[in-house]
Structure formats: C-alpha cells, structure tokens
C-alpha cells in the first residue's frame, strides 16, 4: 500500500507541475503576443518611442530566464508570472495606454507590488547565503526579514533617483505633480521665527491663466508622489517580510512561491 501511495503521490505532483507549466507558458505567450500587437500598432501610428518601450518590455520578459540559466537558480513560477505581469502593467498598460492617468491608483498598486517583489528577492539573497556550504554564518529569521525590507526600500529609493533625474534633465514628469491649495512654511514667516505660516491659496496666476480655476490650486514638483511611492513600497516590503518570517519558522508556505532557490546539481 505504501508503494502505491508513493507512486500516486508522485503522479499527482507531476500532474500539478504540468498544469503550472501550461499556465506559465500560456501567460508568457499571451503577454508577448499582446506586446507584439501593441508594437505593430505604435509603428503604424509612427510612434517610435512607444515602439521602443515594447522592445524593452520583450527584453525584460527574458530577464527571468537569463537569470535562471546564467546563475543556476530556480525561480518559482508565481514569481516569474508576477514579474511579467508587473512589467506589462508598467510599460504597456501604464505608459503606452496611459493607465497612470486614467486610473488614479495604478501607480500606487505597481509600487506596492514592486516593494513586495523586491523584498522577496532580497529575502532570497539572504536565504541563498544561509544555505550555502561556503558560509558558516546563518542569519536569524527576524534579521533576514529586516534585510529583505532594507533591500526593497533601497531599490525603491534608487528608482525615485531615476525618476528625479529623468524629470530634471529630460523633463519627463515621471514624478507626477500634486495640486495643493494650502502652503505651510517657515520660509515665509516675516518675523524670521521658526514658526509655520499657513497660507491658503486663493489665486495662482501663470502666464495670465488662473490655475486655481483650471486645476484647483498650486501644482507642486512631485514630492508628494515620491513619498507616496516610497510609503507603499514599504508596505509591500513589510507584507512579504511577514510571510517570509512565517515561512522561515515553519508556520507559513506562501512565501516559497517568491523565494529563489539554487538548482540541484542533478538538474
């Protein structure tokens, strides 16, 4: 009976792996077809910039496979699928189809997911070191989770540096501006004291146009957008770190779907 149960268990695992592989392949092919169609449309419209974004998207789709083969790593299927959907959502839907404009929380969702994914990668790096035969030091579950959060936030900060550079030198407005109707500042305190002065914005005239009527107030330079992105990135990192901690102490299995492993030598 035991042998039959073992054989049955192995067959079930093979069936499950085939289903996962089929789903993974379907999503990969479907996303690539969508990108090719989008690229054909952009070329038809003569928009070479958007067409180049489609090419970049196709390249980014291949990064996971390159990492697996070059570094001899095993990326979980759910992690790969999440990365592909994230890239597609950011470049094709967000940039080309302007989801960032049409859907108010699109950018927030992507930054949260990015924080989650990057925390998983940061956690994986420490996990690989913990399981390495060449390193005798093993980090505790709490420390591993903290490293994952720090790694995720570091990537988030570097991305904000990139957005700031693109805005300042190429005038791309990646750090989306925010309309504000009140200013709180020490700088405009006429008494020279370190006390905040509140100034309600009743009129902003730019080139003869009243922006309070057009936009509702003064338009800032993207600080609110940057801080909001970092905050939701932090939330995503925290969420994964909790899952990662539970996984490490043996009380949760969800995190394994996002933790990179080293391939077995037999493979």
C-alpha positions in Angstrom: 0.0 0.0 0.0 2.8 2.4 0.9 4.5 1.9 -2.5 1.2 2.6 -4.3 0.6 5.7 -2.2 4.1 6.9 -3.1 3.6 6.3 -6.8 0.2 8.0 -6.7 1.7 11.0 -4.9 4.5 11.3 -7.5 1.9 11.1 -10.3 -0.1 13.9 -8.7 3.0 16.1 -8.3 3.8 15.5 -12.0 0.3 16.5 -13.0 0.4 19.6 -10.8 3.8 20.6 -12.3 2.4 20.1 -15.8 -0.6 22.3 -15.0 1.7 25.0 -13.6 4.0 24.8 -16.7 1.0 25.1 -19.0 -0.4 28.1 -17.2 3.0 29.7 -17.1 3.6 29.1 -20.8 0.1 30.4 -21.7 0.6 33.7 -19.8 4.1 34.1 -21.2 2.9 33.6 -24.8 -0.3 35.7 -24.3 1.7 38.7 -22.9 4.3 38.5 -25.7 1.5 38.4 -28.4 -0.1 41.5 -26.7 3.2 43.3 -26.8 3.8 42.5 -30.4 0.3 43.7 -31.3 0.9 46.9 -29.4 4.3 47.4 -31.1 2.7 46.9 -34.5 0.1 49.5 -33.6 2.6 52.0 -32.4 4.7 51.6 -35.6 1.6 52.1 -37.6 1.0 55.4 -35.7 4.6 56.3 -36.2 5.3 56.5 -32.5 8.9 55.1 -32.3 9.3 56.0 -28.6 6.4 53.7 -27.6 7.6 51.0 -30.1 10.9 51.1 -28.3 9.1 50.6 -25.0 7.6 47.5 -26.5 11.0 46.2 -27.4 12.3 46.9 -23.9 9.3 45.0 -22.5 10.1 41.9 -24.5 13.7 42.1 -23.3 12.6 42.4 -19.7 10.4 39.3 -20.2 13.5 37.3 -20.9 15.4 38.5 -17.9 14.0 35.8 -15.6 15.1 33.0 -18.0 18.6 34.5 -18.3 18.9 34.7 -14.5 17.9 31.1 -14.1 20.3 29.8 -16.7 23.3 32.1 -16.1 23.2 31.9 -12.3 21.9 28.4 -12.0 18.9 29.5 -10.0 15.3 28.2 -9.8 12.7 31.0 -9.9 9.3 30.0 -8.7 6.6 30.1 -11.4 4.4 32.6 -9.5 7.4 34.9 -9.1 8.1 34.8 -12.8 4.5 35.4 -13.7 4.2 38.3 -11.3 7.3 39.9 -12.8 6.0 39.5 -16.3 2.6 41.0 -15.4 4.3 43.8 -13.5 6.4 44.8 -16.4 3.5 44.6 -18.8 1.3 46.6 -16.5 4.0 49.3 -16.1 5.2 49.7 -19.6 2.4 48.6 -22.0 -0.7 49.5 -19.8 0.8 52.2 -17.7 3.0 54.2 -20.2 1.6 53.4 -23.6 -2.1 53.0 -22.8 -1.9 55.8 -20.1 -3.3 53.8 -17.2 -1.3 56.1 -14.9 -3.6 58.9 -16.0 -6.9 57.0 -16.4 -6.7 55.1 -13.2 -5.8 57.2 -10.1 -4.3 54.3 -8.0 -2.5 52.5 -10.8 1.0 53.8 -9.8 0.3 53.1 -6.2 -0.6 49.5 -7.0 2.5 48.9 -9.0 4.8 50.5 -6.4 3.3 48.2 -3.7 3.8 45.2 -5.9 7.3 46.3 -6.6 8.0 46.6 -2.9 6.7 43.0 -2.4 8.7 41.5 -5.2 11.9 43.3 -4.3 11.5 42.1 -0.7 11.2 38.6 -2.0 14.4 38.9 -4.0 16.2 40.5 -1.0 15.0 37.6 1.2 16.1 35.1 -1.4 19.7 36.5 -1.4 20.0 36.0 2.3 18.3 32.6 2.1 20.8 31.5 -0.5 23.7 32.6 1.7 22.2 30.9 4.7 22.1 27.6 2.8 25.5 28.0 1.2 28.1 25.4 2.2 30.8 28.0 1.8 29.4 30.3 4.5 29.3 29.3 8.1 27.2 32.1 9.4 23.4 31.7 9.4 21.2 34.8 9.9 18.1 34.7 12.1 14.6 34.8 10.6 14.0 38.4 12.0 17.3 39.7 10.7 16.6 38.1 7.3 13.2 39.8 7.2 14.8 43.2 8.1 17.4 42.7 5.3 14.5 42.0 2.8 12.8 45.2 3.8 16.1 47.2 3.5 16.8 45.7 0.1 13.4 46.5 -1.1 13.5 50.1 0.1 17.0 50.6 -1.4 15.7 49.6 -4.8 12.7 51.9 -4.3 15.0 54.8 -3.5 17.2 54.2 -6.5 14.0 54.2 -8.7 13.0 57.6 -7.3 16.5 58.8 -8.0 16.0 57.7 -11.6 12.6 59.4 -11.8 14.0 62.6 -10.4 16.9 62.5 -13.0 14.5 61.9 -15.9 12.3 64.8 -14.7 15.2 67.2 -14.1 17.3 66.6 -17.2 14.9 65.2 -19.7 11.7 66.8 -18.5 9.6 63.6 -18.5 7.5 64.3 -15.4 7.8 60.8 -14.0 7.3 62.2 -10.5 3.7 63.2 -11.1 2.7 66.6 -9.6 0.1 67.2 -7.0 -2.4 70.0 -6.7 -2.3 71.7 -3.3 -4.5 74.5 -2.0 -2.6 75.4 1.2 1.0 76.2 1.9 2.6 75.6 5.3 6.1 77.1 5.5 8.6 78.7 7.9 10.3 80.4 5.0 7.5 82.9 4.5 7.4 83.9 8.2 8.0 87.6 8.0 9.1 87.8 11.6 12.1 85.4 10.9 10.9 82.9 13.5 10.9 79.1 13.3 7.1 79.1 13.2 5.0 77.7 10.4 2.8 80.1 8.5 -0.4 78.9 6.9 -1.3 80.5 3.6 -4.5 79.4 1.8 -4.0 79.5 -2.0 -6.8 81.6 -3.4 -5.2 82.6 -6.7 -2.3 81.3 -8.8 -1.7 83.3 -12.0 0.6 81.7 -14.6 1.1 83.4 -17.9 -2.2 85.2 -17.4 -4.1 82.0 -16.5 -5.7 81.4 -13.1 -4.6 77.9 -12.1 -7.0 77.8 -9.2 -9.8 77.8 -11.7 -8.1 75.4 -14.1 -6.5 72.9 -11.7 -7.8 73.8 -8.2 -4.6 75.3 -6.8 -0.8 75.3 -6.9 1.0 72.4 -8.6 3.9 71.1 -6.6 7.1 69.5 -8.1 6.3 65.8 -7.3 7.4 65.5 -3.6 4.0 64.0 -2.6 4.2 61.5 -5.4 7.7 60.4 -4.4 6.9 60.0 -0.7 3.7 58.1 -1.5 5.6 55.7 -3.8 8.1 55.0 -1.0 5.4 54.5 1.6 3.5 52.0 -0.5 6.8 50.3 -1.4 7.5 50.0 2.3 4.0 48.4 2.8 4.7 45.9 0.1 8.1 45.0 1.7 6.5 44.6 5.1 3.8 42.3 3.8 6.4 40.0 2.2 8.7 40.1 5.2 5.9 38.8 7.4 5.2 36.0 5.0 9.0 35.3 4.8 9.4 35.2 8.6 6.5 32.8 9.0 7.9 30.6 6.2 11.3 30.5 7.9 9.9 29.4 11.2 7.8 26.8 9.5 4.4 28.4 10.0 3.6 29.5 6.5 4.2 28.3 3.0 3.0 31.2 0.8 6.4 32.9 0.7 8.1 29.9 -1.0 6.3 31.0 -4.2 8.5 34.1 -4.3 11.8 32.8 -2.9 14.5 31.9 -5.4 16.3 28.6 -4.9 19.6 27.3 -6.2 19.1 24.5 -8.7 20.0 21.0 -7.7 23.2 19.7 -9.1 21.4 16.8 -10.8 19.4 19.4 -12.8 
